[in-house]
């Protein structure tokens, strides 16, 4: 969830009342001024009185948010969002087992942060699934690892109009099947505009 405020804004000589949204990656102005810019492009961020000052390229921007809100927004802008690797729990100590395909730049960069991806003694399994058969295969692979590491199921957002074996599997089917197999879901994370990840752990008393 982003942050939102209605306030007086100045952007390179133009001023007026605006609805301002501070999203995870973007600053968006609507109203008297219509602009959107990446958080990563904001520089010279500071608070003066109740004003949040920042710069976009050569353009000066002032948002009159009030002292408390201006301070909180400045801190938010200065704090980079977590990387995909962090959201998925991948770190330099992670031993990954990869199941399925991961043909996106975002996932490839996240996977590159792991210590290994050779599948030996994994402490995290990453499974890319499209259809029900992919999920069945991932669970078959999981059954060969008695240490019961967490498993991340990565699937496509939205619903599929197809029927039968070619139907894309969705969140409801994934949760239902894994819960039946003794897993509990512990986290959901957006991977990209088209992919989502669900994290599951196996309950100690359950058996596949």
DRENLUMPA-826686 format. One record per residue (C-alpha): residue number from 1; residue in one letter; x, z, y. Coordinates in Angstrom, 3 decimals, decimal comma. Layout:
// residues N
<lummi NUM; "a"; <X; Z; Y>>
...
This chain:
// residues 208
<lummi 1; "x"; <0,000; 0,000; 0,000>>
<lummi 2; "x"; <1,253; -0,894; 3,471>>
<lummi 3; "x"; <0,888; 0,984; 6,741>>
<lummi 4; "x"; <-1,498; -0,125; 9,451>>
<lummi 5; "x"; <-2,060; 0,704; 13,135>>
<lummi 6; "x"; <-3,830; -0,721; 16,184>>
<lummi 7; "x"; <-1,646; -0,460; 19,272>>
<lummi 8; "x"; <-0,286; -2,158; 22,375>>
<lummi 9; "x"; <2,495; -4,584; 21,480>>
<lummi 10; "x"; <5,128; -6,554; 23,344>>
<lummi 11; "x"; <6,919; -9,477; 21,752>>
<lummi 12; "x"; <9,441; -11,369; 23,850>>
<lummi 13; "x"; <7,418; -11,251; 27,089>>
<lummi 14; "x"; <3,967; -11,552; 25,515>>
<lummi 15; "x"; <1,870; -8,366; 25,316>>
<lummi 16; "x"; <-1,565; -7,164; 24,226>>
<lummi 17; "x"; <-3,522; -5,099; 21,732>>
<lummi 18; "x"; <-2,705; -5,872; 18,125>>
<lummi 19; "x"; <-3,433; -4,800; 14,601>>
<lummi 20; "x"; <-0,004; -4,190; 13,061>>
<lummi 21; "x"; <0,710; -4,004; 9,347>>
<lummi 22; "x"; <3,982; -2,712; 7,924>>
<lummi 23; "x"; <4,048; -4,007; 4,373>>
<lummi 24; "x"; <6,790; -3,471; 1,803>>
<lummi 25; "x"; <8,568; -6,689; 2,816>>
<lummi 26; "x"; <6,884; -7,882; 6,018>>
<lummi 27; "x"; <5,856; -6,809; 9,506>>
<lummi 28; "x"; <2,596; -8,547; 10,485>>
<lummi 29; "x"; <0,909; -8,646; 13,911>>
<lummi 30; "x"; <-2,654; -9,891; 14,415>>
<lummi 31; "x"; <-4,721; -10,027; 17,591>>
<lummi 32; "x"; <-3,266; -10,753; 21,029>>
<lummi 33; "x"; <0,016; -11,622; 19,278>>
<lummi 34; "x"; <0,100; -13,319; 15,898>>
<lummi 35; "x"; <3,437; -12,986; 14,118>>
<lummi 36; "x"; <4,847; -12,155; 10,721>>
<lummi 37; "x"; <8,473; -11,503; 9,874>>
<lummi 38; "x"; <10,492; -10,120; 6,995>>
<lummi 39; "x"; <11,513; -6,462; 7,230>>
<lummi 40; "x"; <15,022; -7,551; 6,330>>
<lummi 41; "x"; <15,192; -9,576; 9,576>>
<lummi 42; "x"; <14,502; -6,571; 11,844>>
<lummi 43; "x"; <17,506; -5,191; 13,733>>
<lummi 44; "x"; <18,276; -2,678; 16,519>>
<lummi 45; "x"; <15,464; -0,398; 15,378>>
<lummi 46; "x"; <15,026; 2,793; 17,433>>
<lummi 47; "x"; <12,326; 5,075; 18,851>>
<lummi 48; "x"; <11,987; 5,867; 22,550>>
<lummi 49; "x"; <9,160; 8,190; 23,497>>
<lummi 50; "x"; <6,125; 6,844; 21,678>>
<lummi 51; "x"; <7,535; 3,332; 21,365>>
<lummi 52; "x"; <9,118; 1,686; 18,357>>
<lummi 53; "x"; <11,728; -0,810; 19,538>>
<lummi 54; "x"; <13,153; -3,516; 17,313>>
<lummi 55; "x"; <14,566; -6,989; 17,483>>
<lummi 56; "x"; <13,781; -10,190; 15,595>>
<lummi 57; "x"; <16,644; -12,590; 16,199>>
<lummi 58; "x"; <16,953; -12,761; 19,978>>
<lummi 59; "x"; <13,383; -11,545; 20,561>>
<lummi 60; "x"; <12,694; -7,938; 21,605>>
<lummi 61; "x"; <9,618; -6,223; 20,139>>
<lummi 62; "x"; <7,980; -2,967; 21,290>>
<lummi 63; "x"; <5,126; -1,269; 19,433>>
<lummi 64; "x"; <3,452; 1,644; 21,238>>
<lummi 65; "x"; <2,581; 3,722; 18,180>>
<lummi 66; "x"; <2,984; 7,267; 19,456>>
<lummi 67; "x"; <6,016; 9,447; 18,824>>
<lummi 68; "x"; <5,198; 10,644; 15,278>>
<lummi 69; "x"; <4,051; 7,289; 13,925>>
<lummi 70; "x"; <6,900; 5,404; 15,602>>
<lummi 71; "x"; <9,404; 7,734; 13,940>>
<lummi 72; "x"; <7,810; 7,319; 10,502>>
<lummi 73; "x"; <7,722; 3,536; 10,829>>
<lummi 74; "x"; <11,358; 3,435; 11,940>>
<lummi 75; "x"; <12,339; 5,460; 8,869>>
<lummi 76; "x"; <10,307; 3,147; 6,638>>
<lummi 77; "x"; <11,961; 0,045; 8,103>>
<lummi 78; "x"; <15,404; 1,603; 7,640>>
<lummi 79; "x"; <14,696; 2,406; 3,980>>
<lummi 80; "x"; <15,034; -0,718; 1,832>>
<lummi 81; "x"; <12,341; -1,219; -0,830>>
<lummi 82; "x"; <13,381; -0,491; -4,419>>
<lummi 83; "x"; <14,862; -3,400; -6,297>>
<lummi 84; "x"; <13,014; -4,857; -9,270>>
<lummi 85; "x"; <15,674; -3,372; -11,543>>
<lummi 86; "x"; <14,921; 0,082; -10,130>>
<lummi 87; "x"; <11,158; -0,401; -10,530>>
<lummi 88; "x"; <11,647; -1,429; -14,164>>
<lummi 89; "x"; <14,055; 1,408; -14,912>>
<lummi 90; "x"; <17,063; -0,877; -15,482>>
<lummi 91; "x"; <20,430; 0,599; -14,477>>
<lummi 92; "x"; <24,128; 0,260; -15,393>>
<lummi 93; "x"; <23,480; 2,672; -18,298>>
<lummi 94; "x"; <20,590; 0,648; -19,758>>
<lummi 95; "x"; <21,051; -0,986; -23,154>>
<lummi 96; "x"; <18,415; -3,712; -23,218>>
<lummi 97; "x"; <16,751; -5,458; -26,087>>
<lummi 98; "x"; <15,079; -8,653; -24,850>>
<lummi 99; "x"; <12,076; -10,113; -26,663>>
<lummi 100; "x"; <10,488; -13,360; -25,469>>
<lummi 101; "x"; <11,313; -15,456; -22,406>>
<lummi 102; "x"; <12,229; -14,310; -18,890>>
<lummi 103; "x"; <12,493; -17,544; -16,930>>
<lummi 104; "x"; <12,265; -16,139; -13,401>>
<lummi 105; "x"; <15,042; -15,501; -10,921>>
<lummi 106; "x"; <13,692; -12,004; -10,156>>
<lummi 107; "x"; <13,830; -10,917; -13,785>>
<lummi 108; "x"; <17,216; -12,489; -14,419>>
<lummi 109; "x"; <18,706; -10,552; -11,498>>
<lummi 110; "x"; <17,130; -7,320; -12,739>>
<lummi 111; "x"; <18,315; -7,857; -16,302>>
<lummi 112; "x"; <21,852; -8,502; -15,022>>
<lummi 113; "x"; <21,987; -4,860; -13,842>>
<lummi 114; "x"; <21,865; -3,550; -17,429>>
<lummi 115; "x"; <24,956; -2,357; -19,255>>
<lummi 116; "x"; <24,233; -4,621; -22,239>>
<lummi 117; "x"; <21,580; -7,050; -23,417>>
<lummi 118; "x"; <22,822; -7,439; -26,994>>
<lummi 119; "x"; <19,972; -5,369; -28,438>>
<lummi 120; "x"; <22,258; -2,858; -30,174>>
<lummi 121; "x"; <20,960; 0,733; -29,998>>
<lummi 122; "x"; <18,586; -0,131; -27,136>>
<lummi 123; "x"; <17,245; 2,537; -24,814>>
<lummi 124; "x"; <14,771; 0,071; -23,275>>
<lummi 125; "x"; <12,941; -2,959; -24,687>>
<lummi 126; "x"; <11,767; -5,748; -22,392>>
<lummi 127; "x"; <9,115; -8,005; -23,905>>
<lummi 128; "x"; <7,835; -11,133; -22,184>>
<lummi 129; "x"; <4,414; -12,080; -23,586>>
<lummi 130; "x"; <1,956; -14,872; -22,876>>
<lummi 131; "x"; <-0,468; -14,819; -25,807>>
<lummi 132; "x"; <-1,552; -12,269; -28,431>>
<lummi 133; "x"; <0,937; -13,604; -30,984>>
<lummi 134; "x"; <3,816; -12,814; -28,589>>
<lummi 135; "x"; <2,678; -9,204; -28,335>>
<lummi 136; "x"; <2,338; -8,911; -32,112>>
<lummi 137; "x"; <5,888; -10,203; -32,495>>
<lummi 138; "x"; <7,201; -7,738; -29,895>>
<lummi 139; "x"; <5,613; -4,855; -31,805>>
<lummi 140; "x"; <7,142; -6,115; -35,068>>
<lummi 141; "x"; <10,557; -6,073; -33,397>>
<lummi 142; "x"; <9,873; -2,602; -31,983>>
<lummi 143; "x"; <9,100; -1,281; -35,472>>
<lummi 144; "x"; <12,751; -1,856; -36,453>>
<lummi 145; "x"; <13,962; 0,675; -33,867>>
<lummi 146; "x"; <13,148; 4,204; -35,079>>
<lummi 147; "x"; <14,556; 5,739; -31,893>>
<lummi 148; "x"; <11,292; 4,624; -30,215>>
<lummi 149; "x"; <12,700; 3,504; -26,842>>
<lummi 150; "x"; <10,284; 2,754; -23,989>>
<lummi 151; "x"; <8,950; -0,804; -24,004>>
<lummi 152; "x"; <8,066; -2,873; -20,945>>
<lummi 153; "x"; <5,462; -5,561; -21,531>>
<lummi 154; "x"; <5,731; -8,361; -18,966>>
<lummi 155; "x"; <2,684; -10,613; -18,711>>
<lummi 156; "x"; <0,999; -13,049; -16,337>>
<lummi 157; "x"; <-1,441; -11,813; -13,707>>
<lummi 158; "x"; <-4,989; -13,091; -13,578>>
<lummi 159; "x"; <-7,340; -14,249; -16,282>>
<lummi 160; "x"; <-7,179; -17,195; -18,621>>
<lummi 161; "x"; <-9,999; -19,724; -19,045>>
<lummi 162; "x"; <-8,640; -20,750; -22,430>>
<lummi 163; "x"; <-10,048; -19,418; -25,690>>
<lummi 164; "x"; <-8,454; -18,851; -29,064>>
<lummi 165; "x"; <-4,710; -18,571; -29,791>>
<lummi 166; "x"; <-3,759; -20,245; -26,497>>
<lummi 167; "x"; <-5,566; -17,696; -24,332>>
<lummi 168; "x"; <-3,206; -15,799; -22,045>>
<lummi 169; "x"; <-3,193; -12,086; -22,846>>
<lummi 170; "x"; <-4,136; -9,705; -20,041>>
<lummi 171; "x"; <-3,852; -6,068; -19,082>>
<lummi 172; "x"; <-6,971; -4,893; -20,924>>
<lummi 173; "x"; <-5,937; -6,428; -24,245>>
<lummi 174; "x"; <-2,379; -5,137; -23,917>>
<lummi 175; "x"; <-3,453; -1,571; -23,150>>
<lummi 176; "x"; <-6,075; -1,573; -25,906>>
<lummi 177; "x"; <-3,736; -2,832; -28,613>>
<lummi 178; "x"; <-0,819; -0,588; -27,749>>
<lummi 179; "x"; <-2,997; 2,503; -27,476>>
<lummi 180; "x"; <-4,361; 1,712; -30,923>>
<lummi 181; "x"; <-0,755; 1,599; -32,154>>
<lummi 182; "x"; <0,005; 5,068; -30,755>>
<lummi 183; "x"; <1,566; 4,130; -27,406>>
<lummi 184; "x"; <0,726; 5,592; -24,028>>
<lummi 185; "x"; <1,197; 3,630; -20,795>>
<lummi 186; "x"; <3,293; 5,422; -18,202>>
<lummi 187; "x"; <3,885; 2,914; -15,412>>
<lummi 188; "x"; <2,801; -0,401; -13,916>>
<lummi 189; "x"; <5,059; -2,491; -11,683>>
<lummi 190; "x"; <4,705; -5,820; -9,929>>
<lummi 191; "x"; <7,465; -8,186; -11,055>>
<lummi 192; "x"; <6,634; -11,238; -8,949>>
<lummi 193; "x"; <3,674; -13,065; -7,455>>
<lummi 194; "x"; <2,642; -14,118; -10,967>>
<lummi 195; "x"; <3,974; -11,383; -13,280>>
<lummi 196; "x"; <3,235; -7,695; -13,915>>
<lummi 197; "x"; <5,003; -5,142; -16,127>>
<lummi 198; "x"; <3,403; -2,300; -18,094>>
<lummi 199; "x"; <5,662; 0,451; -19,458>>
<lummi 200; "x"; <4,740; 2,215; -22,692>>
<lummi 201; "x"; <6,250; 4,999; -24,761>>
<lummi 202; "x"; <5,479; 5,790; -28,404>>
<lummi 203; "x"; <3,921; 9,162; -29,056>>
<lummi 204; "x"; <6,094; 11,247; -31,343>>
<lummi 205; "x"; <3,401; 11,806; -33,974>>
<lummi 206; "x"; <2,378; 8,139; -34,181>>
<lummi 207; "x"; <3,655; 5,563; -36,620>>
<lummi 208; "x"; <3,504; 1,776; -36,549>>
